[in-house]
């Protein structure tokens, strides 16, 4: 053995270290004959030298023995596996057939309850639609009472615009107040009925929602079980689900499962019976309230017609007196015009007489005498002045008479206007407006 060879006591094949993995710095130890000597490397803890023949032989024998042992073990395992495969294949097929049968039975149970739920859902939906129709009728009737209330209050407000002595609390106002009170009572009854209907509709929908949720769950379960029952070993959508073979904490028993659906159906039937009773009550309410409102409407109209007859009669008499008074006013105006003209006609003679007297004041010295002409002129001025005074006094009397008649005329015209305003309010603003009063059909909730 040369100095560069190193003996290895274990039979494993040493890993050959490439030259590039050798230390870059050469070792300088005693008895180391060259750069690649193994003496120093062996003492360093790793191997770079070649194997000896005994090591090679020992390594081959160990591999042969290992191969023989593995082949024997594999042959025994194959025989055991064939028996186990046959046994477990039969067991798996039998269990799978039993599971498919149980799934089919379960599908029949689900289908039965799903059909019962669907029937009850349809019945409850039909009943809810009928109740919704009553709700619409109540809303229409309530809207109609709002129109009636607006008309009645508008009549009262318009009649407050009557003037003077016509602003009287008559039979029409009494009937209108009774109508307003009746409408308010009817609105209260309709609103309470509408609230009850809304509550019942909500209950119906809640019961229907429970049924639909139950039906939906059964529908999903039915689809899932149909899909599960249709799976086989050749299906392409099968895969491993390691954690699926366990009972869920929230799972139910077959008894509680059936009882749950039975209770839902029973509750829905109870709500449906309550809804039927409420519909009958709503029908009676709508019929009675519509008839009462329309009867009061007729009484109010009769009172309006009677009051209008009285107003027309009073206005006709006032018109007659006004025509007579206007004739006298026209005659007095002509008289006043004549008096004024007579006074005006006196102005020229008075000017002449006064001018003559004024001119004669310029007579010189002794010529300024009180002759008969002077006296006659003075008498003429006095006479004309007296005539003018008498005419003016008569004119004042005539003007006073005319003023009094004008005041009376204004009073009559105002009274006639008051009567015309009252007639206009009662006939046009009230009675004609009442033509828009809702009919019995609309008050009963129909379009």
Phi and psi in degrees as a GROMACS rama.xvg file:
@    title "Ramachandran Plot"
@    xaxis  label "Phi"
@    yaxis  label "Psi"
@TYPE xy
-81.5999  168.798  UNK-2
-64.7809  -27.262  UNK-3
-80.9259  -6.95789  UNK-4
-94.4191  141.095  UNK-5
-127.087  129.726  UNK-6
-82.0302  140.314  UNK-7
-116.031  127.215  UNK-8
-78.1622  -25.6792  UNK-9
-94.8504  152.688  UNK-10
-82.4397  -4.79495  UNK-11
-66.709  152.908  UNK-12
-78.2264  124.485  UNK-13
-73.0492  146.096  UNK-14
-78.7489  128.355  UNK-15
-78.3146  124.031  UNK-16
-94.7813  124.095  UNK-17
-62.4824  161.325  UNK-18
-63.7301  -31.3448  UNK-19
-70.071  -17.0489  UNK-20
-88.8697  -7.16001  UNK-21
-69.3223  153.535  UNK-22
-61.0924  139.696  UNK-23
-71.3554  -29.7189  UNK-24
-92.602  125.112  UNK-25
-69.326  146.568  UNK-26
-82.0131  142.111  UNK-27
-124.276  76.9323  UNK-28
-112.781  164.688  UNK-29
-70.0655  140.38  UNK-30
68.0918  10.3627  UNK-31
-86.6128  114.454  UNK-32
-86.2558  -12.6213  UNK-33
-160.239  -176.029  UNK-34
-66.5115  -36.7371  UNK-35
-104.948  30.5559  UNK-36
-66.8892  143.155  UNK-37
-92.0556  -7.94357  UNK-38
-62.4915  -49.8983  UNK-39
-67.5682  -34.2479  UNK-40
-69.3564  -39.363  UNK-41
-61.9041  -40.1883  UNK-42
-69.2299  -18.008  UNK-43
-79.639  -12.2324  UNK-44
105.457  5.06384  UNK-45
-142.175  161.706  UNK-46
-111.556  139.343  UNK-47
-132.175  0.36773  UNK-48
-91.5226  170.628  UNK-49
-79.0961  158.322  UNK-50
-77.3628  157.885  UNK-51
-93.6986  161.665  UNK-52
-57.8325  -39.427  UNK-53
-62.175  -39.3003  UNK-54
-64.3228  -40.0334  UNK-55
-63.1855  -43.1132  UNK-56
-64.4098  -46.125  UNK-57
-62.0272  -38.0353  UNK-58
-64.9598  -41.227  UNK-59
-65.2881  -42.2948  UNK-60
-62.3085  -39.9835  UNK-61
-63.785  -36.3138  UNK-62
-68.9225  -39.6215  UNK-63
-61.8087  -44.9331  UNK-64
-64.415  -42.3781  UNK-65
-62.2544  -38.7423  UNK-66
-64.8134  -42.9491  UNK-67
-62.3503  -46.2553  UNK-68
-63.5293  -40.4484  UNK-69
-66.0754  -38.5699  UNK-70
-66.2117  -39.5813  UNK-71
-67.395  -44.8338  UNK-72
-61.3572  -39.3403  UNK-73
-66.3946  -38.3116  UNK-74
-65.5178  -43.9751  UNK-75
-62.1877  -41.3658  UNK-76
-64.9147  -34.7392  UNK-77
-65.7859  -41.8992  UNK-78
-64.138  -44.1328  UNK-79
-64.6103  -36.7321  UNK-80
-66.2669  -38.068  UNK-81
-62.6032  -43.778  UNK-82
-64.94  -43.3964  UNK-83
-65.3254  -36.9084  UNK-84
-62.9066  -45.4051  UNK-85
-64.2374  -45.3512  UNK-86
-63.3515  -48.9163  UNK-87
-72.1492  -26.5885  UNK-88
-64.9316  -43.9512  UNK-89
-65.3344  -43.4556  UNK-90
-62.5087  -41.2211  UNK-91
-64.4026  -41.9826  UNK-92
-64.8103  -43.192  UNK-93
-63.9495  -44.2632  UNK-94
-65.1628  -39.1424  UNK-95
-64.9927  -39.1401  UNK-96
-64.845  -40.0947  UNK-97
-64.6393  -41.7299  UNK-98
-64.02  -39.3841  UNK-99
-64.1366  -39.6919  UNK-100
-64.1582  -45.4061  UNK-101
-62.7103  -37.4352  UNK-102
-62.7318  -39.4858  UNK-103
-63.6169  -41.9991  UNK-104
-63.5137  -40.9542  UNK-105
-64.1068  -36.7941  UNK-106
-62.591  -37.1784  UNK-107
-64.6259  -42.9661  UNK-108
-62.9607  -45.1425  UNK-109
-62.3514  -41.6514  UNK-110
-63.2136  -39.3255  UNK-111
-61.7569  -52.6233  UNK-112
-67.893  -32.7218  UNK-113
-64.1613  -37.624  UNK-114
-67.5029  -41.7783  UNK-115
-63.592  -42.3262  UNK-116
-63.1171  -42.1136  UNK-117
-63.6246  -41.6297  UNK-118
-62.2661  -45.371  UNK-119
-67.821  -35.8997  UNK-120
-62.3544  -43.1662  UNK-121
-65.3167  -41.9004  UNK-122
-64.062  -43.796  UNK-123
-68.0154  -36.3324  UNK-124
-65.3321  -41.8184  UNK-125
-64.7965  -41.763  UNK-126
-65.3994  -40.0087  UNK-127
-64.3284  -36.8595  UNK-128
-64.1749  -40.7767  UNK-129
-63.4979  -40.6403  UNK-130
-68.357  -35.0629  UNK-131
-63.9799  -35.1378  UNK-132
-65.2909  -38.761  UNK-133
-66.5073  -36.7078  UNK-134
-61.8314  -43.8905  UNK-135
-62.5238  -39.1636  UNK-136
-64.3008  -41.4067  UNK-137
-63.3646  -40.8632  UNK-138
-65.7913  -41.3156  UNK-139
-63.7024  -44.5045  UNK-140
-63.1701  -39.6987  UNK-141
-65.7119  -40.813  UNK-142
-62.3597  -39.1503  UNK-143
-64.3876  -38.4424  UNK-144
-67.3998  -30.8583  UNK-145
-63.1257  -40.8528  UNK-146
-63.8259  -44.9014  UNK-147
-61.9898  -41.8873  UNK-148
-63.4731  -41.6493  UNK-149
-61.688  -42.6139  UNK-150
-64.5618  -45.2035  UNK-151
-65.2293  -48.2226  UNK-152
-66.0067  -34.5639  UNK-153
-65.8011  -38.4346  UNK-154
-60.5588  -44.9375  UNK-155
-63.9064  -42.4123  UNK-156
-66.0958  -41.0912  UNK-157
-64.5062  -38.7883  UNK-158
-71.6339  -16.7736  UNK-159
-69.9501  -16.4214  UNK-160
-84.6832  0.374633  UNK-161
-63.1056  151.14  UNK-162
-114.639  153.524  UNK-163
56.6791  -136.697  UNK-164
-69.53  -13.6383  UNK-165
-75.5206  -12.6195  UNK-166
-80.5361  74.9068  UNK-167
-118.724  146.342  UNK-168
-83.5945  91.941  UNK-169
-100.732  -172.469  UNK-170
-65.9723  -29.673  UNK-171
-63.9086  -44.7949  UNK-172
-64.5225  -38.3091  UNK-173
-61.6143  -44.8167  UNK-174
-68.2025  -36.0627  UNK-175
-64.8037  -40.9178  UNK-176
-64.3551  -39.4031  UNK-177
-63.9351  -37.4551  UNK-178
-65.5943  -43.2352  UNK-179
-61.5898  -44.1328  UNK-180
-62.902  -41.5571  UNK-181
-63.5058  -42.9258  UNK-182
-62.8125  -40.7689  UNK-183
-62.5771  -41.0696  UNK-184
-65.1084  -42.4026  UNK-185
-63.9853  -41.689  UNK-186
-61.152  -38.8554  UNK-187
-62.4046  -43.1427  UNK-188
-64.558  -43.5963  UNK-189
-65.7971  -39.0018  UNK-190
-66.8153  -41.1657  UNK-191
-64.6615  -40.1479  UNK-192
-64.1679  -40.2472  UNK-193
-65.5018  -38.2903  UNK-194
-63.1277  -43.1218  UNK-195
-62.9495  -40.2607  UNK-196
-64.3924  -43.0473  UNK-197
-62.0621  -41.707  UNK-198
-62.5558  -44.2132  UNK-199
-66.8085  -37.3799  UNK-200
-62.9403  -41.7055  UNK-201
-62.9822  -40.5301  UNK-202
-64.7936  -42.912  UNK-203
-59.5331  -42.8086  UNK-204
-69.9975  -35.1666  UNK-205
-64.1687  -45.0971  UNK-206
-62.7775  -41.0983  UNK-207
-64.2314  -38.4396  UNK-208
-64.2461  -40.5174  UNK-209
-62.082  -43.5354  UNK-210
-63.3224  -42.3595  UNK-211
-67.0082  -38.5518  UNK-212
-63.7331  -42.7899  UNK-213
-63.6609  -44.8305  UNK-214
-62.6863  -41.3304  UNK-215
-62.9552  -41.65  UNK-216
-62.6327  -41.5675  UNK-217
-69.6497  -34.8799  UNK-218
-63.4091  -44.8208  UNK-219
-65.1061  -42.8739  UNK-220
-62.4374  -39.2553  UNK-221
-63.2045  -45.3447  UNK-222
-62.1776  -41.9612  UNK-223
-64.246  -43.57  UNK-224
-70.0468  -34.0794  UNK-225
-62.958  -44.0984  UNK-226
-64.6687  -43.1156  UNK-227
-65.6287  -39.9095  UNK-228
-67.8848  -26.3899  UNK-229
-84.0213  -6.80957  UNK-230
-75.0812  144.767  UNK-231
-142.715  -178.36  UNK-232
-67.9745  -17.2218  UNK-233
-97.112  1.30022  UNK-234
-64.6092  145.136  UNK-235
-89.9171  -11.4798  UNK-236
-106.747  27.2734  UNK-237
-99.657  148.81  UNK-238
-159.007  175.158  UNK-239
-81.2303  136.35  UNK-240
-133.616  85.1423  UNK-241
-59.4637  -33.0357  UNK-242
-97.9697  14.7305  UNK-243
-86.1545  -19.9314  UNK-244
-88.6278  69.3268  UNK-245
-156.852  158.348  UNK-246
-83.7007  133.31  UNK-247
-75.5496  152.006  UNK-248
-66.5968  -31.6109  UNK-249
-97.212  17.497  UNK-250
-75.7272  151.304  UNK-251
-107.071  168.369  UNK-252
-93.9947  161.338  UNK-253
-55.9828  -35.1353  UNK-254
-68.485  -49.0653  UNK-255
-66.5349  -31.1155  UNK-256
-62.6161  -46.5192  UNK-257
-70.4655  -39.1347  UNK-258
-64.2428  -36.8976  UNK-259
-59.3203  -48.4288  UNK-260
-67.2349  -38.7916  UNK-261
-61.9931  -42.4253  UNK-262
-64.4806  -40.1067  UNK-263
-62.1993  -42.2239  UNK-264
-67.1769  -40.6579  UNK-265
-62.8123  -45.4592  UNK-266
-61.7494  -40.6039  UNK-267
-64.0653  -39.051  UNK-268
-65.5816  -38.7122  UNK-269
-62.3658  -44.315  UNK-270
-65.3554  -34.2536  UNK-271
-66.9589  -39.9031  UNK-272
-64.8863  -42.2545  UNK-273
-61.3464  -38.2724  UNK-274
-65.4986  -38.8442  UNK-275
-63.5656  -43.081  UNK-276
-64.1888  -41.0641  UNK-277
-65.8932  -35.8634  UNK-278
-62.1447  -41.9101  UNK-279
-63.1274  -39.8892  UNK-280
-63.6809  -42.2528  UNK-281
-63.3722  -39.7511  UNK-282
-60.1102  -44.1153  UNK-283
-65.0568  -42.1381  UNK-284
-61.2255  -46.0112  UNK-285
-63.9796  -40.3878  UNK-286
-67.2344  -46.5907  UNK-287
-67.3645  -43.9242  UNK-288
-65.9483  -38.9715  UNK-289
-65.6294  -39.7644  UNK-290
-67.8168  -40.995  UNK-291
-63.5446  -43.5346  UNK-292
-65.4414  -41.2039  UNK-293
-68.9088  -35.0272  UNK-294
-64.8447  -42.6242  UNK-295
-65.9498  -34.5035  UNK-296
-59.302  -43.5648  UNK-297
-65.1771  -38.5622  UNK-298
-65.7918  -39.925  UNK-299
-63.6577  -43.3226  UNK-300
-62.8181  -39.6809  UNK-301
-62.9445  -40.6834  UNK-302
-64.7373  -39.448  UNK-303
-61.4189  -45.612  UNK-304
-63.5992  -40.8298  UNK-305
-65.0229  -42.7007  UNK-306
-65.834  -36.5088  UNK-307
-65.1598  -36.4646  UNK-308
-60.7337  -43.2596  UNK-309
-64.1307  -40.9061  UNK-310
-66.2825  -42.3106  UNK-311
-63.3561  -40.5597  UNK-312
-64.1626  -45.6446  UNK-313
-64.2392  -39.9538  UNK-314
-66.3389  -36.9654  UNK-315
-64.3059  -40.8932  UNK-316
-67.0082  -39.7352  UNK-317
-64.5732  -38.5104  UNK-318
-61.6331  -40.0916  UNK-319
-62.2782  -48.6137  UNK-320
-64.8217  -34.1784  UNK-321
-66.3409  -39.1024  UNK-322
-63.8337  -43.7918  UNK-323
-61.2906  -42.3734  UNK-324
-66.6892  -37.5813  UNK-325
-64.7788  -33.7363  UNK-326
-63.9994  -43.9874  UNK-327
-67.0632  -37.0424  UNK-328
-63.1327  -42.0214  UNK-329
-63.3035  -41.4944  UNK-330
-65.7618  -41.6061  UNK-331
-66.6141  -36.4844  UNK-332
-63.1647  -38.2981  UNK-333
-66.7169  -38.3582  UNK-334
-63.4813  -43.0744  UNK-335
-63.7364  -40.5624  UNK-336
-62.0669  -39.7132  UNK-337
-65.5323  -41.1568  UNK-338
-63.8172  -43.2249  UNK-339
-63.2119  -38.9913  UNK-340
-66.4897  -37.728  UNK-341
-64.7558  -41.2057  UNK-342
-63.646  -41.2243  UNK-343
-65.8064  -36.1239  UNK-344
-66.1052  -22.4937  UNK-345
-80.6968  -11.6478  UNK-346
-68.088  -43.7681  UNK-347
-63.8766  -49.3033  UNK-348
-60.2064  -37.1883  UNK-349
-65.4699  -40.8387  UNK-350
-62.8875  -39.8394  UNK-351
-63.6254  -47.9981  UNK-352
-64.7633  -44.6344  UNK-353
-67.9958  -36.0067  UNK-354
-64.9163  -40.3883  UNK-355
-61.0499  -46.4672  UNK-356
-62.2033  -40.0815  UNK-357
-64.3288  -42.1314  UNK-358
-66.2795  -35.8217  UNK-359
-74.6975  -12.8499  UNK-360
-70.319  -14.9625  UNK-361
-89.6292  7.22589  UNK-362
-65.7162  138.809  UNK-363
-82.9468  146.364  UNK-364
46.3008  -121.696  UNK-365
-71.9335  -13.1108  UNK-366
-71.3833  -17.5134  UNK-367
-78.8258  77.573  UNK-368
-116.738  158.094  UNK-369
-90.5815  72.5627  UNK-370
-81.4422  171.149  UNK-371
-58.0621  -33.7326  UNK-372
-63.5195  -40.9131  UNK-373
-65.1072  -42.6952  UNK-374
-65.7704  -39.3408  UNK-375
-66.6902  -38.9529  UNK-376
-64.4044  -41.7653  UNK-377
-63.2756  -42.6201  UNK-378
-62.2357  -38.2979  UNK-379
-63.7381  -43.7049  UNK-380
-62.0991  -42.3302  UNK-381
-63.7728  -41.4439  UNK-382
-64.3819  -44.9856  UNK-383
-65.1724  -40.6446  UNK-384
-62.1499  -42.5106  UNK-385
-63.0331  -42.2213  UNK-386
-61.0112  -43.87  UNK-387
-62.2507  -39.3985  UNK-388
-64.6127  -44.4688  UNK-389
-63.7214  -42.0113  UNK-390
-64.7087  -39.9438  UNK-391
-65.8179  -38.7636  UNK-392
-63.1602  -43.3506  UNK-393
-65.4539  -34.2814  UNK-394
-64.7728  -40.8897  UNK-395
-63.6605  -41.8924  UNK-396
-61.5136  -42.5768  UNK-397
-65.9126  -39.8426  UNK-398
-67.0274  -37.6946  UNK-399
-63.4642  -43.6102  UNK-400
-61.489  -42.3508  UNK-401
-64.1818  -39.7557  UNK-402
-63.5838  -41.6342  UNK-403
-62.835  -43.5504  UNK-404
-66.0005  -33.9648  UNK-405
-65.806  -39.913  UNK-406
-63.719  -42.6688  UNK-407
-63.4062  -41.0888  UNK-408
-59.451  -45.3284  UNK-409
-62.104  -38.6336  UNK-410
-63.7479  -44.6478  UNK-411
-64.3557  -44.0338  UNK-412
-63.7086  -39.0384  UNK-413
-64.4554  -42.2591  UNK-414
-65.5571  -39.1261  UNK-415
-64.4877  -39.5759  UNK-416
-64.6187  -37.9307  UNK-417
-62.9247  -44.1017  UNK-418
-65.6829  -40.5163  UNK-419
-64.6334  -39.5861  UNK-420
-64.326  -41.0052  UNK-421
-64.8796  -41.9252  UNK-422
-64.2271  -41.9865  UNK-423
-62.9191  -42.825  UNK-424
-64.1626  -48.2728  UNK-425
-71.7316  -37.704  UNK-426
-86.4281  -43.5701  UNK-427
-94.8412  -54.3605  UNK-428
-73.5746  -25.0187  UNK-429
-109.249  -66.1677  UNK-430
-63.7284  -42.0507  UNK-431
-68.8166  -35.4437  UNK-432
-65.6231  -27.7743  UNK-433
-72.7094  -8.66793  UNK-434
-64.0226  -21.3325  UNK-435
-86.2822  3.97608  UNK-436
-60.0697  136.023  UNK-437
-58.3895  144.83  UNK-438
-76.8902  170.982  UNK-439
-61.533  -36.9796  UNK-440
-63.0672  -44.3122  UNK-441
-71.8763  -37.2512  UNK-442
-64.6298  -24.4932  UNK-443
-82.7646  -2.12377  UNK-444
99.906  9.32057  UNK-445
-99.597  154.638  UNK-446
